[in-house]
């Protein structure tokens, strides 16, 4: 009998963990009774009652598992790590807040049985803020235009992954993984299924400007050369323009010494404009350097503080994980 693994990342989701667990179990038991299942919650150091509720769920059902992270390792590392700890023949990743419809699980499984190794759920419409959705669309199109890797628009990670692709994830050795880009790069024959993203059922999202900016910069620095090329060509352009302006003023001063009055305005405008442009490019280059620094340091993807209902199952080796002797693999 095949096993379906469900990975549900959570952070401060005390209002959603039990309802999402019940909803997933209901779908699996009623519509996919021919499969075994495991439901793995990976908690990113919640500050509310989420962990207590997860302990209760694990005590009630041995097929519900939980991993408690030592600290908040971010919105990308935690789900990725959780996927690498599954044992099923396929793994389904979905949000804890019901924005990813659990009713689509059977459809994904049926497509998987037809031979599709990776199924990407694409939110073609959304009940979230229309402005946010529009801004996301522009962002996806920009990344897609600048990247050498064909990017997937409006793909959040919600989807199904065959165990062969999970093995690819385990062997990538990327301490700052960006799942959406990895799927686009290493699963070129993935199946795309459209869906409508729902509103959050309860609770408040932990996403803010800084977390969204981190996500944007991670994909930008990982899958595009546009920023570096813009800095290079922009530098040449600014240097050439500065040279021409300096040459113009030199000629004017030599030919019309008595009549030439330039004043300080052009100099001040030029200094502020070019100074601001240079600071922008320095900051952009800093984002690339910070991304490289994270990979060079090679910190653990996630460090666990506790895992429940894994019995004698050992941790699956992933990049930066600590082994039993507290040494780095």
Residue frames relative to the residue before (quaternion, step in Angstrom):
aa qw qx qy qz dx dy dz
X 1.0000 0.0000 0.0000 0.0000 0.00 0.00 0.00
X 0.4024 -0.7284 0.5051 0.2291 3.58 -0.83 1.00
X 0.2929 -0.7551 0.5670 0.1502 3.53 -1.24 0.61
X 0.2125 -0.7491 0.6172 0.1128 3.54 -1.03 0.89
X 0.1753 -0.7723 0.6036 0.0917 3.57 -0.83 1.01
X 0.1312 -0.7674 0.6248 0.0597 3.55 -0.98 0.93
X 0.1173 -0.7886 0.6018 0.0470 3.59 -0.71 1.08
X 0.0219 -0.7994 0.5992 -0.0378 3.56 -0.77 1.11
X 0.1976 -0.7753 0.5881 0.1182 3.63 -0.31 1.17
X 0.0031 0.8155 -0.5787 0.0099 3.57 -1.03 0.67
X 0.0382 0.7540 -0.6550 0.0305 3.49 -1.28 0.62
X 0.8265 -0.1047 0.0058 0.5532 3.57 -0.49 1.25
X 0.4121 0.7097 -0.4611 0.3376 3.57 0.80 1.06
X 0.1181 0.8428 -0.5175 0.0891 3.59 0.97 0.82
X 0.6766 0.4888 -0.2947 0.4652 3.60 1.13 -0.56
X 0.7535 0.4237 -0.1976 0.4623 3.57 1.22 -0.38
X 0.5745 0.6466 -0.3993 0.3041 3.63 1.02 -0.64
X 0.6930 0.4506 -0.2975 0.4778 3.62 0.86 -0.83
X 0.6650 0.4891 -0.3349 0.4544 3.66 0.82 -0.79
X 0.6697 0.4815 -0.3253 0.4624 3.64 0.92 -0.78
X 0.6265 0.5289 -0.3394 0.4611 3.59 1.04 -0.71
X 0.6614 0.5004 -0.3018 0.4702 3.58 0.94 -0.90
X 0.6623 0.5152 -0.3072 0.4489 3.58 0.96 -0.88
X 0.6635 0.4968 -0.3028 0.4704 3.59 0.96 -0.87
X 0.6589 0.5027 -0.3136 0.4635 3.60 0.92 -0.86
X 0.6262 0.5442 -0.3327 0.4484 3.58 1.00 -0.80
X 0.6699 0.4906 -0.2964 0.4719 3.59 0.91 -0.92
X 0.6824 0.4959 -0.2938 0.4496 3.58 0.88 -0.93
X 0.7105 0.4675 -0.2697 0.4515 3.58 0.89 -0.91
X 0.7400 0.4249 -0.2369 0.4646 3.58 0.97 -0.81
X 0.7973 0.3100 -0.1529 0.4948 3.60 0.92 -0.85
X 0.7802 0.2118 -0.1315 0.5737 3.60 1.20 -0.38
X 0.0949 0.8527 -0.5098 0.0633 3.61 0.80 0.95
X 0.6071 0.5796 -0.3516 0.4145 3.60 1.22 -0.35
X 0.6785 0.4562 -0.2859 0.4998 3.60 1.29 -0.01
X 0.3849 -0.6300 0.6087 0.2906 3.51 -1.29 0.48
X 0.1270 -0.8072 0.5707 0.0818 3.57 -1.15 0.31
X 0.0774 -0.7225 0.6776 0.1135 3.48 -1.44 0.26
X 0.1755 -0.7643 0.6145 0.0863 3.55 -1.00 0.88
X 0.0771 -0.8253 0.5592 -0.0124 3.55 -0.46 1.23
X 0.1421 -0.7557 0.6367 0.0571 3.54 -0.71 1.17
X 0.0581 -0.7671 0.6368 0.0522 3.57 -0.97 0.85
X 0.1823 -0.8282 0.5282 0.0432 3.52 -0.43 1.32
X 0.2949 -0.7966 0.5156 0.1122 3.53 -0.76 1.17
X 0.7028 -0.4743 0.2449 0.4703 3.56 0.82 1.16
X 0.0232 0.8250 -0.5604 0.0691 3.56 0.66 1.15
X 0.3430 -0.7508 0.5355 0.1785 3.55 -1.14 0.71
X 0.6511 0.4924 -0.3234 0.4786 3.58 1.27 -0.06
X 0.7597 -0.3877 0.2775 0.4421 3.60 -1.13 -0.60
X 0.2987 0.8016 -0.4807 0.1928 3.59 1.26 0.22
X 0.7014 0.4865 -0.2912 0.4319 3.60 0.78 -0.94
X 0.6188 0.5293 -0.3490 0.4638 3.59 1.03 -0.66
X 0.6588 0.5004 -0.3009 0.4744 3.56 0.98 -0.84
X 0.6392 0.5170 -0.3298 0.4642 3.58 1.01 -0.75
X 0.6228 0.5270 -0.3452 0.4639 3.60 1.01 -0.70
X 0.6387 0.5202 -0.3204 0.4677 3.57 1.03 -0.79
X 0.6566 0.5090 -0.3107 0.4619 3.59 0.93 -0.87
X 0.6638 0.5011 -0.3019 0.4660 3.57 0.97 -0.84
X 0.6412 0.5176 -0.3230 0.4655 3.60 1.08 -0.69
X 0.6786 0.4976 -0.2825 0.4605 3.57 1.09 -0.72
X 0.8116 0.1212 -0.0150 0.5713 3.58 1.00 -0.80
X 0.3506 -0.7637 0.5006 0.2082 3.65 -0.52 1.11
X 0.6211 0.5398 -0.3439 0.4522 3.60 1.25 -0.27
X 0.6033 0.4839 -0.3612 0.5209 3.56 1.32 0.05
X 0.0825 -0.8076 0.5839 -0.0066 3.55 -0.71 1.13
X 0.1174 -0.7921 0.5956 0.0642 3.54 -1.24 0.42
X 0.1034 -0.7375 0.6637 0.0708 3.51 -1.21 0.74
X 0.1648 -0.7768 0.6031 0.0753 3.57 -0.83 1.03
X 0.3207 -0.7589 0.5395 0.1740 3.56 -0.65 1.12
X 0.5685 -0.6119 0.4356 0.3357 3.55 -1.12 0.71
X 0.7748 -0.0169 0.0355 0.6310 3.57 1.16 -0.72
X 0.6211 -0.5125 0.4140 0.4244 3.54 -1.27 0.00
X 0.1308 -0.8293 0.5422 0.0344 3.57 -0.43 1.23
X 0.6820 -0.5220 0.2852 0.4255 3.58 1.17 0.42
X 0.6438 -0.5872 0.3685 0.3238 3.50 -1.31 0.47
X 0.6970 0.4479 -0.2830 0.4832 3.62 1.21 -0.19
X 0.6739 0.5176 -0.3090 0.4272 3.58 0.86 -0.91
X 0.6802 0.5321 -0.3051 0.4015 3.57 0.84 -0.98
X 0.6851 0.4516 -0.3121 0.4788 3.68 0.77 -0.85
X 0.6313 0.5456 -0.3280 0.4430 3.56 0.99 -0.86
X 0.6616 0.5012 -0.2990 0.4709 3.56 0.93 -0.92
X 0.6417 0.5346 -0.3183 0.4486 3.56 0.96 -0.87
X 0.6415 0.5220 -0.3221 0.4607 3.58 0.99 -0.80
X 0.6741 0.4986 -0.2939 0.4589 3.57 1.03 -0.75
X 0.6667 0.4928 -0.3066 0.4676 3.62 1.24 -0.23
X 0.5114 0.6586 -0.4224 0.3554 3.60 1.23 0.00
X 0.2992 -0.7603 0.5559 0.1530 3.55 -1.27 0.49
X 0.4967 0.7062 -0.4011 0.3060 3.59 1.25 -0.10
X 0.6148 -0.5304 0.4340 0.3902 3.53 -1.34 0.17
X 0.7636 0.0223 -0.0659 0.6419 3.55 1.27 -0.34
X 0.2472 -0.7606 0.5861 0.1297 3.56 -1.22 0.53
X 0.1370 -0.7743 0.6145 0.0635 3.56 -0.95 0.93
X 0.1742 -0.7784 0.5986 0.0738 3.56 -0.83 1.05
X 0.1543 0.7859 -0.5896 0.1043 3.57 -0.84 0.95
X 0.5832 -0.6036 0.4274 0.3362 3.54 -1.24 0.55
X 0.5200 -0.6485 0.4713 0.2948 3.54 -1.26 0.51
X 0.6841 0.5423 -0.2741 0.4034 3.60 1.17 -0.46
X 0.5411 -0.6590 0.3684 0.3705 3.60 1.33 0.27
X 0.4087 0.6856 -0.5072 0.3250 3.62 1.12 0.34
X 0.6796 0.3761 -0.2608 0.5733 3.58 1.25 -0.47
X 0.3712 -0.7695 0.4667 0.2287 3.64 -0.37 1.17
X 0.3856 -0.7291 0.5195 0.2232 3.58 -0.73 1.07
X 0.5520 0.6324 -0.3853 0.3832 3.59 1.21 -0.41
X 0.6380 0.5437 -0.3202 0.4414 3.57 1.25 -0.38
X 0.4311 0.7188 -0.4569 0.2980 3.60 1.24 -0.12
X 0.6758 0.4817 -0.3252 0.4533 3.67 0.78 -0.86
X 0.6272 0.5404 -0.3417 0.4449 3.59 0.99 -0.76
X 0.6580 0.5003 -0.3110 0.4691 3.58 0.96 -0.84
X 0.6547 0.5170 -0.3135 0.4536 3.58 0.95 -0.87
X 0.6431 0.5192 -0.3254 0.4592 3.59 0.98 -0.80
X 0.6564 0.4903 -0.3091 0.4829 3.60 1.01 -0.78
X 0.6140 0.5422 -0.3389 0.4629 3.56 1.08 -0.72
X 0.6576 0.5101 -0.3074 0.4614 3.59 0.98 -0.81
X 0.6169 0.5347 -0.3451 0.4631 3.59 1.22 -0.37
X 0.6795 -0.5153 0.2797 0.4409 3.58 1.27 -0.16
X 0.5134 0.6361 -0.4302 0.3830 3.61 1.23 -0.04
X 0.3406 -0.7811 0.4960 0.1669 3.57 -0.69 1.12
X 0.7839 0.1068 -0.0565 0.6090 3.58 1.11 -0.65
X 0.0783 -0.7870 0.6118 0.0167 3.56 -0.88 0.98
X 0.1428 -0.8044 0.5754 0.0379 3.56 -0.57 1.19
X 0.2596 -0.7607 0.5784 0.1392 3.55 -0.79 1.05
X 0.1503 -0.8177 0.5549 0.0284 3.57 -0.58 1.20
X 0.2815 -0.7694 0.5479 0.1690 3.57 -0.63 1.08
X 0.1656 -0.8156 0.5524 0.0483 3.55 -0.18 1.35
X 0.7604 0.0948 -0.0920 0.6359 3.57 1.26 -0.41
X 0.1080 -0.8056 0.5815 0.0352 3.55 -1.18 0.48
X 0.3731 -0.7163 0.5478 0.2182 3.53 -1.14 0.70
X 0.4516 0.6611 -0.4675 0.3747 3.57 1.27 0.26
X 0.7495 -0.3636 0.2860 0.4735 3.57 -1.29 -0.03
X 0.4779 -0.7068 0.4431 0.2752 3.58 -0.74 1.08
X 0.6190 0.5388 -0.3467 0.4541 3.58 1.05 -0.69
X 0.6488 0.5130 -0.3150 0.4655 3.59 0.96 -0.88
X 0.6492 0.5132 -0.3181 0.4626 3.57 0.95 -0.87
X 0.6511 0.5147 -0.3112 0.4630 3.59 1.00 -0.84
X 0.6548 0.5028 -0.3092 0.4721 3.59 0.97 -0.84
X 0.6193 0.5285 -0.3388 0.4715 3.59 1.06 -0.74
X 0.6335 0.5427 -0.3305 0.4416 3.58 0.98 -0.85
X 0.6542 0.5012 -0.3078 0.4755 3.57 0.95 -0.87
X 0.6425 0.5302 -0.3176 0.4531 3.57 0.97 -0.89
X 0.6703 0.4988 -0.3039 0.4578 3.60 0.84 -0.97
X 0.6703 0.4961 -0.3077 0.4581 3.58 0.91 -0.88
X 0.6291 0.5339 -0.3328 0.4566 3.60 1.06 -0.74
X 0.6661 0.4890 -0.2976 0.4782 3.59 0.89 -0.95
X 0.6521 0.5267 -0.3158 0.4445 3.55 0.94 -0.88
X 0.6738 0.4994 -0.2941 0.4585 3.58 1.00 -0.83
X 0.7422 0.4290 -0.2209 0.4651 3.59 1.03 -0.77
X 0.6646 0.5318 -0.3042 0.4277 3.59 1.19 -0.43
X 0.4405 -0.6681 0.5332 0.2744 3.55 -1.17 0.64
X 0.6506 0.4517 -0.2991 0.5322 3.58 1.31 -0.27
X 0.4669 -0.6782 0.4880 0.2898 3.58 -0.85 0.94
X 0.2131 -0.8110 0.5366 0.0942 3.57 -0.43 1.24
X 0.3811 -0.7070 0.5523 0.2234 3.56 -1.25 0.53
X 0.3157 -0.7783 0.5155 0.1695 3.56 -0.55 1.17
X 0.8597 0.0778 -0.0943 0.4959 3.56 -1.11 0.85
X 0.4409 0.6280 -0.4980 0.4040 3.53 0.96 0.97
X 0.1900 -0.8291 0.5217 0.0654 3.57 -0.57 1.17
X 0.6427 -0.4691 0.3455 0.4975 3.58 1.25 -0.27
X 0.5095 0.6328 -0.4126 0.4121 3.57 1.27 -0.35
X 0.4611 0.6651 -0.4786 0.3407 3.56 -0.60 1.14
X 0.4886 -0.6353 0.5147 0.3046 3.52 -1.37 -0.17
X 0.1009 -0.7983 0.5937 0.0064 3.55 -1.01 0.92
X 0.4021 -0.7107 0.5268 0.2359 3.55 -0.74 1.06
X 0.6295 -0.5626 0.3745 0.3833 3.58 -1.15 0.58
X 0.5865 0.5651 -0.3786 0.4397 3.61 1.15 -0.48
X 0.6694 0.4671 -0.2997 0.4939 3.60 1.07 -0.70
X 0.5834 0.5556 -0.3693 0.4632 3.60 1.11 -0.61
X 0.6319 0.5224 -0.3288 0.4687 3.58 1.05 -0.73
X 0.5946 0.5453 -0.3521 0.4744 3.59 1.11 -0.64
X 0.6494 0.5190 -0.3141 0.4585 3.58 0.94 -0.88
X 0.6554 0.5203 -0.3171 0.4463 3.60 0.97 -0.83
X 0.7526 0.4149 -0.2089 0.4667 3.58 1.04 -0.74
X 0.4691 0.7060 -0.4365 0.3017 3.60 1.21 0.06
X 0.1830 -0.8204 0.5194 0.1540 3.61 1.12 -0.66
X 0.4113 0.6753 -0.4941 0.3615 3.55 0.84 1.05
X 0.2908 -0.7963 0.5023 0.1704 3.64 -0.41 1.14
X 0.7449 0.2529 -0.1908 0.5872 3.61 1.26 -0.20
X 0.0092 0.8619 -0.5068 0.0124 3.60 0.59 1.11
X 0.1494 -0.7469 0.6426 0.0829 3.54 -1.15 0.77
X 0.3307 -0.8177 0.4339 0.1836 3.54 0.11 1.38
X 0.6437 0.5436 -0.3408 0.4172 3.59 0.90 -0.86
X 0.6858 0.4668 -0.2792 0.4836 3.55 0.97 -0.85
X 0.6212 0.5469 -0.3392 0.4472 3.57 1.06 -0.76
X 0.6416 0.5098 -0.3218 0.4743 3.59 0.98 -0.82
X 0.6597 0.5100 -0.3103 0.4565 3.59 0.93 -0.88
X 0.7202 0.4602 -0.2497 0.4552 3.58 1.01 -0.80
X 0.8223 0.2770 -0.1095 0.4849 3.57 0.86 -0.95
X 0.7217 0.3215 -0.2552 0.5574 3.60 1.25 0.10
X 0.0108 -0.8641 0.5032 -0.0023 3.60 0.66 1.09
X 0.7138 0.4246 -0.2599 0.4926 3.60 1.16 -0.47
X 0.2964 0.7797 -0.5064 0.2186 3.59 1.18 0.47
X 0.4101 -0.6869 0.5475 0.2455 3.53 -1.24 0.58
X 0.2117 -0.7767 0.5830 0.1102 3.58 -0.90 0.94
X 0.0601 -0.7860 0.6153 -0.0035 3.58 -0.85 1.04
X 0.3394 -0.7585 0.5159 0.2082 3.63 -0.68 1.01
X 0.0642 0.7754 -0.6277 0.0258 3.55 -1.22 0.54
X 0.4418 -0.6599 0.5334 0.2911 3.53 -1.31 0.26
X 0.3553 -0.7372 0.5344 0.2115 3.55 -0.70 1.06
X 0.3499 -0.7608 0.5178 0.1751 3.55 -0.87 1.04
X 0.5795 -0.5377 0.4629 0.4011 3.53 -1.32 0.11
X 0.6053 -0.5303 0.4405 0.3978 3.55 -1.22 0.47
X 0.4732 -0.7009 0.4584 0.2732 3.59 -0.85 1.00
X 0.7814 -0.1437 0.1480 0.5889 3.58 0.87 -0.98
X 0.7034 0.4528 -0.3273 0.4395 3.54 -1.25 0.28
X 0.4401 -0.6760 0.5354 0.2504 3.50 -1.37 -0.01
X 0.4964 -0.6712 0.4618 0.2999 3.55 -0.90 0.91
X 0.3944 -0.7157 0.5280 0.2313 3.56 -1.12 0.71
X 0.4956 0.6542 -0.4322 0.3735 3.58 1.28 -0.04
X 0.0338 0.7688 -0.6382 0.0218 3.53 -1.08 0.77
X 0.7709 -0.3495 0.2321 0.4792 3.57 -1.26 -0.10
X 0.6930 0.4948 -0.2897 0.4371 3.57 0.89 -0.92
X 0.6559 0.4918 -0.3246 0.4718 3.61 0.97 -0.76
X 0.6502 0.4969 -0.3163 0.4798 3.59 1.03 -0.77
X 0.6327 0.5189 -0.3313 0.4697 3.59 1.06 -0.72
X 0.6194 0.5351 -0.3374 0.4649 3.60 1.03 -0.78
X 0.6539 0.5124 -0.3096 0.4626 3.57 0.96 -0.88
X 0.6600 0.5088 -0.3062 0.4601 3.57 0.95 -0.89
X 0.6958 0.4765 -0.2814 0.4579 3.58 0.89 -0.91
X 0.6091 0.5552 -0.3560 0.4405 3.59 1.07 -0.68
X 0.6894 0.4462 -0.2848 0.4945 3.58 0.90 -0.87
X 0.6413 0.5415 -0.3284 0.4333 3.59 1.01 -0.80
X 0.7399 0.4118 -0.2393 0.4750 3.58 0.83 -0.95
X 0.6638 0.5185 -0.3062 0.4436 3.59 1.17 -0.53
X 0.8390 0.2285 -0.0619 0.4898 3.56 0.97 -0.82
X 0.7290 0.3448 -0.2726 0.5247 3.60 1.15 0.30
X 0.2802 -0.7194 0.6088 0.1827 3.52 -1.29 0.51
X 0.3745 0.7850 -0.4392 0.2253 3.53 1.35 -0.03
X 0.6600 0.5205 -0.3232 0.4347 3.57 0.92 -0.84
X 0.6675 0.4916 -0.2996 0.4722 3.56 0.94 -0.89
X 0.6564 0.5061 -0.3111 0.4649 3.57 0.97 -0.88
X 0.6376 0.5232 -0.3289 0.4599 3.58 1.02 -0.81
X 0.6437 0.5135 -0.3195 0.4690 3.58 1.02 -0.80
X 0.6578 0.5169 -0.3087 0.4526 3.59 0.98 -0.86
X 0.7309 0.4191 -0.2436 0.4804 3.56 0.73 -1.07
X 0.6132 0.5426 -0.3462 0.4579 3.56 1.12 -0.68
X 0.6340 0.5334 -0.3242 0.4565 3.55 1.06 -0.78
X 0.6468 0.5034 -0.3154 0.4783 3.57 0.98 -0.85
X 0.6634 0.5181 -0.3062 0.4447 3.57 0.92 -0.92
X 0.6748 0.4903 -0.2943 0.4664 3.57 0.90 -0.94
X 0.6368 0.5250 -0.3280 0.4596 3.58 1.00 -0.82
X 0.6737 0.4945 -0.2947 0.4635 3.57 0.92 -0.93
X 0.6642 0.4998 -0.3050 0.4648 3.57 0.95 -0.88
X 0.6396 0.5218 -0.3242 0.4621 3.58 0.98 -0.82
X 0.6434 0.5232 -0.3205 0.4578 3.58 0.99 -0.85
X 0.6712 0.4998 -0.3037 0.4556 3.60 0.92 -0.90
X 0.6470 0.5086 -0.3198 0.4696 3.59 0.99 -0.80
X 0.6517 0.5068 -0.3132 0.4694 3.58 0.96 -0.86
X 0.6496 0.5163 -0.3108 0.4637 3.57 1.00 -0.84
X 0.6265 0.5438 -0.3274 0.4523 3.58 1.03 -0.85
X 0.7001 0.4604 -0.2775 0.4700 3.58 0.82 -0.96
X 0.6157 0.5411 -0.3514 0.4524 3.60 1.06 -0.64
X 0.6654 0.4937 -0.3016 0.4718 3.58 0.92 -0.91
X 0.6437 0.5261 -0.3230 0.4522 3.58 0.93 -0.91
X 0.6882 0.4905 -0.2903 0.4489 3.56 0.94 -0.86
X 0.6661 0.5034 -0.2997 0.4617 3.58 1.06 -0.76
X 0.7359 0.4310 -0.2352 0.4662 3.58 0.94 -0.91
X 0.7992 0.1868 -0.0776 0.5660 3.58 1.02 -0.78
X 0.0451 -0.8659 0.4982 0.0036 3.54 0.82 1.08
X 0.7379 0.4328 -0.2388 0.4595 3.57 0.84 -1.01
X 0.7508 0.4114 -0.2174 0.4688 3.60 1.04 -0.73
X 0.5849 0.6193 -0.3713 0.3694 3.60 1.20 -0.39
X 0.1084 0.7623 -0.6281 0.1127 3.55 -0.69 1.18
X 0.1072 -0.8377 0.5348 0.0262 3.60 -0.21 1.24
X 0.2982 -0.7549 0.5316 0.2423 3.56 0.98 -0.75
X 0.5967 -0.5967 0.4128 0.3429 3.58 -1.31 0.01
X 0.4845 0.7062 -0.4238 0.2948 3.60 1.21 -0.40
X 0.6843 0.4735 -0.3266 0.4481 3.66 0.71 -0.88
X 0.6404 0.5288 -0.3284 0.4499 3.57 1.02 -0.78
X 0.6746 0.4970 -0.2969 0.4580 3.58 0.90 -0.95
X 0.6396 0.5236 -0.3229 0.4610 3.59 0.96 -0.86
X 0.6689 0.5092 -0.2914 0.4566 3.55 0.93 -0.96
X 0.6548 0.5200 -0.3150 0.4489 3.59 0.95 -0.90
X 0.6969 0.4698 -0.2809 0.4633 3.59 0.84 -0.97
X 0.6630 0.5148 -0.3137 0.4439 3.57 0.93 -0.89
X 0.7289 0.4247 -0.2447 0.4779 3.55 0.71 -1.05
X 0.6110 0.5443 -0.3492 0.4566 3.59 1.10 -0.65
X 0.6627 0.5008 -0.2998 0.4693 3.57 0.96 -0.87
X 0.6514 0.5154 -0.3109 0.4619 3.56 1.01 -0.84
X 0.6513 0.5134 -0.3137 0.4624 3.56 0.99 -0.80
X 0.6420 0.5143 -0.3243 0.4670 3.59 1.00 -0.80
X 0.6127 0.5480 -0.3460 0.4523 3.59 1.05 -0.75
X 0.7087 0.4527 -0.2670 0.4706 3.57 0.83 -0.97
X 0.6018 0.5378 -0.3627 0.4659 3.59 1.09 -0.61
X 0.6510 0.5070 -0.3092 0.4728 3.59 0.99 -0.83
X 0.6428 0.5212 -0.3188 0.4620 3.58 1.01 -0.80
X 0.6529 0.4909 -0.3057 0.4891 3.57 0.97 -0.83
X 0.6100 0.5600 -0.3422 0.4441 3.57 1.11 -0.68
X 0.6142 0.5414 -0.3471 0.4573 3.60 1.07 -0.69
X 0.6502 0.4982 -0.3149 0.4795 3.59 0.97 -0.82
X 0.6619 0.5048 -0.3096 0.4596 3.58 0.93 -0.90
X 0.6401 0.5211 -0.3236 0.4626 3.59 1.01 -0.80
X 0.6346 0.5233 -0.3237 0.4676 3.57 1.04 -0.78
X 0.6615 0.4908 -0.2999 0.4812 3.59 0.97 -0.86
X 0.6292 0.5482 -0.3309 0.4405 3.58 1.02 -0.81
X 0.6406 0.5280 -0.3253 0.4528 3.60 0.98 -0.82
X 0.6821 0.4806 -0.2872 0.4704 3.55 1.02 -0.77
X 0.6515 0.5165 -0.3159 0.4571 3.58 1.03 -0.75
X 0.6441 0.5198 -0.3232 0.4587 3.59 0.96 -0.84
X 0.1439 -0.8532 0.4915 0.0992 3.57 1.18 -0.69
X 0.1234 0.8050 -0.5633 0.1397 3.57 0.79 1.05
X 0.6507 -0.5030 0.3739 0.4286 3.61 -1.20 0.33
X 0.5412 -0.6143 0.4666 0.3347 3.53 -1.06 0.78
X 0.7534 -0.1274 0.1251 0.6328 3.56 0.98 -0.99
X 0.1503 -0.7373 0.6445 0.1356 3.57 -1.17 0.58
X 0.3174 -0.7730 0.5242 0.1644 3.57 -0.70 1.09
X 0.2604 -0.7236 0.6086 0.1956 3.52 -1.25 0.52
X 0.7968 -0.0482 0.0535 0.5999 3.58 1.20 -0.53
X 0.0208 -0.7600 0.6471 0.0562 3.55 -1.24 0.55
X 0.1962 -0.8058 0.5570 0.0450 3.54 -0.99 0.95
X 0.8506 0.1625 -0.1622 0.4730 3.57 -1.14 0.86
X 0.4616 0.6611 -0.4708 0.3580 3.57 1.08 0.64
X 0.3213 -0.7737 0.4893 0.2423 3.60 1.32 -0.08
X 0.7935 -0.2688 0.2184 0.5004 3.59 -0.77 -1.05
X 0.3921 0.7271 -0.4800 0.2954 3.55 1.25 0.23
X 0.3470 -0.7428 0.5393 0.1925 3.55 -0.81 1.04
X 0.6025 -0.5307 0.4387 0.4036 3.51 -1.23 0.37
X 0.3982 -0.6860 0.5513 0.2586 3.53 -1.07 0.75
X 0.4833 -0.6974 0.4484 0.2811 3.54 -0.79 1.02
X 0.0924 0.7471 -0.6542 0.0729 3.53 -0.92 1.01
X 0.7202 -0.4732 0.2830 0.4212 3.54 -1.23 0.41
X 0.8556 0.1756 -0.1369 0.4673 3.53 -0.95 0.92
X 0.4629 0.6881 -0.4601 0.3171 3.61 1.19 0.13
X 0.4365 -0.6798 0.5274 0.2629 3.54 -1.16 0.71
X 0.3047 -0.7425 0.5582 0.2106 3.61 -0.92 0.81
X 0.7672 -0.4040 0.2415 0.4356 3.56 -1.30 -0.02
X 0.6910 0.4502 -0.2760 0.4935 3.58 1.22 -0.40
X 0.4860 -0.6984 0.4011 0.3393 3.53 1.36 0.31
X 0.5146 0.5846 -0.4534 0.4334 3.53 1.06 0.77
X 0.5442 -0.6410 0.4354 0.3215 3.53 -1.14 0.62
X 0.3558 -0.7078 0.5691 0.2205 3.54 -1.04 0.85
